[in-house]
Amino acid sequence: MTTRDVDGIETLERLASRIDQAAAVVDKLDHQARDSAHELQHAIEAFHKEALTRMVRRLKDDPRGKELLFEMVDDPLIYALFVRHAIVRPNIVMRVSRVLDLARPYIRSHGGDVELVEVRNNVVYVRLHGSCNGCSLSAVTLRDEIEAALRTNIPEITGVQVVAAEAVPALIMPESIGVRNHLAGWVAGPPIGDVPPGVMYRLQTERDDILIINLDGRLSAFRNACAHQGLPLDGGILDVETGTITCPWHGFCYDARNGECLTAPQAQLEPFPLRIEQKRIWVRPTGE
């Protein structure tokens, strides 16, 4: 008898142990047999990954798809499978996005909406839209609700700050984040005229590779790394009509406005704060 859980499925530990045992046997084979076994493994994994990716894409097209995916990822077996095939790369931004998605129906019931701007030093910066924007009482009430939900689900979150609504979604003025020297930590980018609407611009520094995007006059900045395997996105396709970026390497698709991955659940590009001064774009990389 094998150890099984209440659903009749072998436990994750037992399944992982079987994989380790099989891998140990393969490692003892002669060179040719070992290479053949590894090729079979890679072929099967490629088949499974393609099928899983298509399933995820179909689910995201369904109104309840995202909610169902979140529920499935809570299952340790499914989560391990998605991680194995690089379909999910969880980080704090993804976890915050998930909590906000779950809180969004309540926020919309009050005539508003919430947009994640960034997560920095365990503080979540959000922008409120709709009737809650401009109403101090509504904003405070919703901020408290959002903070309570985040603290309950993500204990390391220490607070929530509401960023004033602005025409450029990724624009954060230095006075709003308490920077006395308005250039401290900011990296000089190109003149704004060098990034017209519909253009992606690659900005490389000694520490960071940054992708600046102009989508219909709305500027955004992200780390130039696909959430799939970390490969650069600047050679990809920016579709102005759909507002998406498609990775040139494996076809992962992202929302160019907020970096959310439309191909895989819980994946997201890393956003950077962006501002404009004297007709030049400035970006503040994480950790600067």
JOKAQUI-V530943 format. One record per backbone hydrogen bond with DSSP energy under -1.0 kcal/mol. NH is the residue of the N-H (numbers start at 1). CO is the residue of the C=O. If there is no record, write none. Layout:
BEGIN
NH/CO  NH/CO
END
This chain:
BEGIN
5/9  8/5  15/11  16/12  17/13  18/14  19/15  20/16  21/17  22/18  23/19  24/20  25/21  26/22  27/23  29/26  34/30  35/31  36/32  37/33  38/34  39/35  40/36  41/37  42/38  43/39  44/40  45/41  46/42  47/43  48/44  49/45  50/46  51/47  52/48  53/49  54/50  55/51  56/52  57/53  58/54  59/55  60/56  62/59  65/62  68/64  69/65  70/66  71/67  72/68  73/69  75/72  79/75  80/76  81/77  82/78  83/79  84/80  85/81  86/83  87/82  95/91  96/92  97/93  98/94  99/95  100/96  101/97  102/98  103/99  104/100  107/103  108/104  109/105  110/107  111/108  112/107  113/129  115/127  117/125  118/125  120/123  123/120  124/159  125/118  126/161  127/115  129/113  131/111  133/130  139/135  140/136  141/137  142/138  143/139  144/140  145/141  146/142  147/143  148/144  149/145  150/146  151/147  152/148  153/149  154/150  157/154  158/122  161/124  163/126  171/168  172/274  176/173  177/174  179/174  184/181  186/183  187/283  189/281  192/279  194/191  195/192  198/214  199/196  201/212  203/210  205/208  210/203  211/222  212/201  213/220  214/199  215/218  218/215  220/213  222/211  223/270  224/209  225/223  226/231  230/226  236/233  237/246  239/244  243/239  244/239  245/254  246/237  247/252  251/247  254/245  255/260  256/243  259/255  261/267  262/253  267/264  269/259  272/221  274/170  275/282  277/280  280/277  281/190  282/275  283/187  284/273  288/285
END
